[in-house]
């Protein structure tokens, strides 16, 4: 079974990695660097063994993510062929506006299917192995519209 390292000193030595096909939830209050940890996992797996990753942002835009991660020493241009940052923040804002107008929960379910289909298409196109979706509260908001 393939294991993916989290590239967190001490932690990887304890858990030996996350098995392929498993889901890891990074949880905590705002400002605890959850996004940075998620991107760190993709970035370092790309740099150390060429693992393709997809970072889907629902909240921050792509430029903000690239700037923030660059400030932490993770330059997106170093892994641009291996890690893709997909900016869904504009879609999320559009879905929120549609939800406010429709007042139905069916729209949220519809948009979750659109996102799922798009991620599957990207998996076929980019052949990524690791996926980070940022953030869960925004994903929940979309699903409840």
C-alpha positions as YAML, in Angstrom:
chain: A
units: angstrom
residues:
- id: 1
  name: UNK
  ca: [0.00, 0.00, 0.00]
- id: 2
  name: UNK
  ca: [1.32, 3.41, -0.98]
- id: 3
  name: UNK
  ca: [1.88, 5.89, 1.88]
- id: 4
  name: UNK
  ca: [2.03, 9.68, 1.52]
- id: 5
  name: UNK
  ca: [4.17, 11.62, 3.95]
- id: 6
  name: UNK
  ca: [2.76, 14.76, 5.56]
- id: 7
  name: UNK
  ca: [6.24, 16.32, 5.72]
- id: 8
  name: UNK
  ca: [5.83, 17.40, 9.33]
- id: 9
  name: UNK
  ca: [8.93, 16.64, 11.39]
- id: 10
  name: UNK
  ca: [8.19, 14.15, 14.13]
- id: 11
  name: UNK
  ca: [4.71, 13.39, 12.87]
- id: 12
  name: UNK
  ca: [5.79, 11.37, 9.85]
- id: 13
  name: UNK
  ca: [8.12, 9.34, 12.03]
- id: 14
  name: UNK
  ca: [5.15, 8.38, 14.22]
- id: 15
  name: UNK
  ca: [2.48, 7.60, 11.61]
- id: 16
  name: UNK
  ca: [4.75, 6.56, 8.69]
- id: 17
  name: UNK
  ca: [2.39, 8.30, 6.22]
- id: 18
  name: UNK
  ca: [-1.22, 8.38, 5.11]
- id: 19
  name: UNK
  ca: [-2.39, 5.36, 3.09]
- id: 20
  name: UNK
  ca: [-3.49, 5.97, -0.49]
- id: 21
  name: UNK
  ca: [-7.26, 6.49, -0.74]
- id: 22
  name: UNK
  ca: [-7.67, 7.83, 2.79]
- id: 23
  name: UNK
  ca: [-9.11, 11.21, 3.70]
- id: 24
  name: UNK
  ca: [-7.37, 13.51, 6.18]
- id: 25
  name: UNK
  ca: [-9.32, 16.37, 7.75]
- id: 26
  name: UNK
  ca: [-7.20, 19.29, 8.89]
- id: 27
  name: UNK
  ca: [-9.31, 21.10, 11.45]
- id: 28
  name: UNK
  ca: [-8.86, 24.08, 13.75]
- id: 29
  name: UNK
  ca: [-9.86, 27.66, 14.39]
- id: 30
  name: UNK
  ca: [-9.14, 30.41, 11.85]
- id: 31
  name: UNK
  ca: [-5.50, 31.43, 11.63]
- id: 32
  name: UNK
  ca: [-4.01, 28.09, 12.70]
- id: 33
  name: UNK
  ca: [-2.33, 27.56, 9.31]
- id: 34
  name: UNK
  ca: [-4.56, 24.73, 8.08]
- id: 35
  name: UNK
  ca: [-4.27, 25.94, 4.48]
- id: 36
  name: UNK
  ca: [-0.50, 26.19, 4.83]
- id: 37
  name: UNK
  ca: [-0.28, 22.63, 6.16]
- id: 38
  name: UNK
  ca: [-2.46, 21.31, 3.33]
- id: 39
  name: UNK
  ca: [-0.37, 23.06, 0.69]
- id: 40
  name: UNK
  ca: [2.83, 21.97, 2.47]
- id: 41
  name: UNK
  ca: [1.79, 18.34, 2.03]
- id: 42
  name: UNK
  ca: [1.20, 18.80, -1.71]
- id: 43
  name: UNK
  ca: [4.30, 20.92, -2.22]
- id: 44
  name: UNK
  ca: [6.75, 18.62, -0.46]
- id: 45
  name: UNK
  ca: [5.33, 15.42, -1.96]
- id: 46
  name: UNK
  ca: [5.75, 17.06, -5.37]
- id: 47
  name: UNK
  ca: [9.33, 18.14, -4.66]
- id: 48
  name: UNK
  ca: [10.50, 14.90, -3.05]
- id: 49
  name: UNK
  ca: [8.91, 12.28, -5.28]
- id: 50
  name: UNK
  ca: [7.02, 14.04, -8.08]
- id: 51
  name: UNK
  ca: [3.56, 13.28, -6.67]
- id: 52
  name: UNK
  ca: [0.98, 15.31, -8.58]
- id: 53
  name: UNK
  ca: [-1.39, 17.34, -6.43]
- id: 54
  name: UNK
  ca: [-4.41, 19.58, -6.78]
- id: 55
  name: UNK
  ca: [-5.15, 22.40, -4.34]
- id: 56
  name: UNK
  ca: [-8.76, 23.56, -4.71]
- id: 57
  name: UNK
  ca: [-9.42, 26.87, -3.02]
- id: 58
  name: UNK
  ca: [-12.99, 27.92, -2.33]
- id: 59
  name: UNK
  ca: [-12.14, 30.94, -0.24]
- id: 60
  name: UNK
  ca: [-8.86, 32.67, -1.12]
- id: 61
  name: UNK
  ca: [-8.01, 33.47, -4.70]
- id: 62
  name: UNK
  ca: [-5.08, 31.83, -6.48]
- id: 63
  name: UNK
  ca: [-2.78, 34.87, -6.24]
- id: 64
  name: UNK
  ca: [-3.35, 35.12, -2.50]
- id: 65
  name: UNK
  ca: [-2.55, 31.42, -2.02]
- id: 66
  name: UNK
  ca: [0.60, 31.69, -4.15]
- id: 67
  name: UNK
  ca: [1.76, 34.81, -2.29]
- id: 68
  name: UNK
  ca: [1.07, 33.36, 1.17]
- id: 69
  name: UNK
  ca: [2.77, 30.05, 0.40]
- id: 70
  name: UNK
  ca: [5.71, 31.85, -1.20]
- id: 71
  name: UNK
  ca: [6.16, 33.84, 2.02]
- id: 72
  name: UNK
  ca: [6.52, 30.47, 3.78]
- id: 73
  name: UNK
  ca: [9.22, 29.38, 1.33]
- id: 74
  name: UNK
  ca: [6.94, 27.26, -0.87]
- id: 75
  name: UNK
  ca: [7.27, 28.93, -4.26]
- id: 76
  name: UNK
  ca: [4.47, 27.74, -6.56]
- id: 77
  name: UNK
  ca: [6.68, 28.15, -9.65]
- id: 78
  name: UNK
  ca: [8.97, 25.42, -8.28]
- id: 79
  name: UNK
  ca: [6.15, 22.85, -8.56]
- id: 80
  name: UNK
  ca: [3.93, 24.45, -11.21]
- id: 81
  name: UNK
  ca: [4.06, 21.37, -13.45]
- id: 82
  name: UNK
  ca: [3.21, 19.05, -10.55]
- id: 83
  name: UNK
  ca: [0.86, 20.98, -8.23]
- id: 84
  name: UNK
  ca: [-2.13, 22.79, -9.68]
- id: 85
  name: UNK
  ca: [-3.98, 25.48, -7.75]
- id: 86
  name: UNK
  ca: [-7.59, 25.67, -8.87]
- id: 87
  name: UNK
  ca: [-9.38, 28.87, -7.83]
- id: 88
  name: UNK
  ca: [-13.05, 28.11, -7.14]
- id: 89
  name: UNK
  ca: [-13.53, 31.24, -5.02]
- id: 90
  name: UNK
  ca: [-15.40, 33.10, -7.77]
- id: 91
  name: UNK
  ca: [-17.63, 30.09, -8.39]
- id: 92
  name: UNK
  ca: [-18.32, 29.88, -4.66]
- id: 93
  name: UNK
  ca: [-19.37, 33.53, -4.55]
- id: 94
  name: UNK
  ca: [-21.65, 32.98, -7.56]
- id: 95
  name: UNK
  ca: [-23.20, 29.91, -5.96]
- id: 96
  name: UNK
  ca: [-23.81, 31.88, -2.76]
- id: 97
  name: UNK
  ca: [-25.60, 34.60, -4.72]
- id: 98
  name: UNK
  ca: [-27.69, 32.00, -6.56]
- id: 99
  name: UNK
  ca: [-28.53, 30.33, -3.27]
- id: 100
  name: UNK
  ca: [-29.64, 33.63, -1.80]
- id: 101
  name: UNK
  ca: [-31.95, 34.13, -4.77]
- id: 102
  name: UNK
  ca: [-33.33, 30.60, -4.97]
- id: 103
  name: UNK
  ca: [-33.78, 29.83, -1.29]
- id: 104
  name: UNK
  ca: [-33.60, 26.09, -2.03]
- id: 105
  name: UNK
  ca: [-31.24, 23.38, -0.88]
- id: 106
  name: UNK
  ca: [-31.44, 21.66, -4.27]
- id: 107
  name: UNK
  ca: [-29.08, 24.25, -5.78]
- id: 108
  name: UNK
  ca: [-26.42, 23.31, -3.22]
- id: 109
  name: UNK
  ca: [-26.74, 19.65, -4.14]
- id: 110
  name: UNK
  ca: [-26.52, 20.59, -7.83]
- id: 111
  name: UNK
  ca: [-23.37, 22.65, -7.28]
- id: 112
  name: UNK
  ca: [-21.77, 19.90, -5.25]
- id: 113
  name: UNK
  ca: [-22.28, 17.61, -8.26]
- id: 114
  name: UNK
  ca: [-20.75, 20.25, -10.55]
- id: 115
  name: UNK
  ca: [-17.71, 20.52, -8.28]
- id: 116
  name: UNK
  ca: [-17.40, 16.74, -8.04]
- id: 117
  name: UNK
  ca: [-17.62, 16.37, -11.83]
- id: 118
  name: UNK
  ca: [-15.04, 19.11, -12.33]
- id: 119
  name: UNK
  ca: [-12.65, 17.44, -9.87]
- id: 120
  name: UNK
  ca: [-13.06, 14.13, -11.68]
- id: 121
  name: UNK
  ca: [-12.36, 15.83, -15.02]
- id: 122
  name: UNK
  ca: [-9.27, 17.45, -13.51]
- id: 123
  name: UNK
  ca: [-8.13, 14.08, -12.18]
- id: 124
  name: UNK
  ca: [-8.33, 12.72, -15.73]
- id: 125
  name: UNK
  ca: [-6.59, 15.79, -17.19]
- id: 126
  name: UNK
  ca: [-3.93, 16.37, -14.53]
- id: 127
  name: UNK
  ca: [-3.62, 12.83, -13.18]
- id: 128
  name: UNK
  ca: [-3.29, 14.10, -9.59]
- id: 129
  name: UNK
  ca: [-2.86, 11.72, -6.67]
- id: 130
  name: UNK
  ca: [-3.33, 14.16, -3.79]
- id: 131
  name: UNK
  ca: [-6.22, 16.60, -3.40]
- id: 132
  name: UNK
  ca: [-6.61, 19.42, -0.89]
- id: 133
  name: UNK
  ca: [-9.98, 21.18, -0.66]
- id: 134
  name: UNK
  ca: [-9.88, 24.46, 1.23]
- id: 135
  name: UNK
  ca: [-12.06, 25.04, 3.14]
- id: 136
  name: UNK
  ca: [-14.59, 22.67, 4.68]
- id: 137
  name: UNK
  ca: [-16.88, 25.44, 6.07]
- id: 138
  name: UNK
  ca: [-17.18, 26.95, 2.59]
- id: 139
  name: UNK
  ca: [-17.85, 23.52, 1.07]
- id: 140
  name: UNK
  ca: [-20.57, 22.99, 3.68]
- id: 141
  name: UNK
  ca: [-22.06, 26.39, 2.86]
- id: 142
  name: UNK
  ca: [-22.26, 25.50, -0.83]
- id: 143
  name: UNK
  ca: [-23.88, 22.17, -0.06]
- id: 144
  name: UNK
  ca: [-26.51, 23.84, 2.13]
- id: 145
  name: UNK
  ca: [-27.56, 26.59, -0.28]
...
